[in-house]
Amino acid sequence: MFGIFSFIGWLIIGAIIGWIAGKVWVGHGFGLLGNMLVGIVGSMVGGVIFGGFFGTSGIGGWITSILGAIVLLIIVGLIKK
């Protein structure tokens, strides 16, 4: 089950991944707050989708957050074009 620490981890990692994506995709991002928001939502979605594979706590939680945030940022970036 999802705990409060998993949720907080998704928020933190999502914000960091969103910020990094904005630095990597110069000119293709959504601004600082937009990238962070997409990263946070992607992190949560990744936790739900990939949680069965990697778990939602510890290192597995971080992996699921990162995967989800990256996938959503790529999808939203492609749709934006």
N, C-alpha and C positions, 0 to 999 in steps of 0.2 A: 504494500500500500504506500501511497505517497505521504511523506511526512513533511512537516514544516521546514525542515532543513533542506530537503530536496527542492521545495518550492523556492526558498531563498537562494539556493544554489543556482536554480534556473534563472532567476532574476539577475543575479550577479554575472554569471557567465554570459547570458544573453546580452546584457548591456556591454560587456567587454568585447564580445564577438561583433556586435553591431558597430562599435566604435572602430575596431580593427578593420572591418569591411569598408567602412567609410574612408579609411586611410589608404586601403589597397585599391579600391575602385574609385579613384579620383574622377569626378565628373559624372559618375554613374550612381551615386548614392542619393540619399534622401535628406541630407543634412544630419547633423550630430544627433538630435533627438529622434528623428525619423529612423535612422539606422539603429539606434539603441532600441527603439520600440519594436522594430521588425526583428531584431536579434532576440529580444525578450520573449516575444510571442513564439518565434521559432524554437527557442530553447524549451519552452513549455510543451509545445507540440512534439518536439523530439523526445522529451521525457515520456510522453504518453505513448508515442509510436515505437520508439526504440527501447523503452524501459523493459519490455519483455525479453529482449536480447542481452542487454548489459546490466540490468538492474537499475534502481533509482536512488541508490545510496552509495556513498564512497566514490571510488574512481569510475564505477559504472554510471553513476549519476552525472558526473562531469562529461563523460564521453557522450551520453545521450543528449545532453544540453548542447554541446558543441556541434554534434551532427545535425540536430534539428535546426539550430540557428543558421548554420551555413547553408543547409538545403533551402530554407525559406528565404534567406537573403538572395540566393542565386535565382530562385523562382520569381520573386518579386522584382528583382533587377531585370530579368528577361521580359517580364510582362510590361514593365515601365517603358522599355525600348519600343 
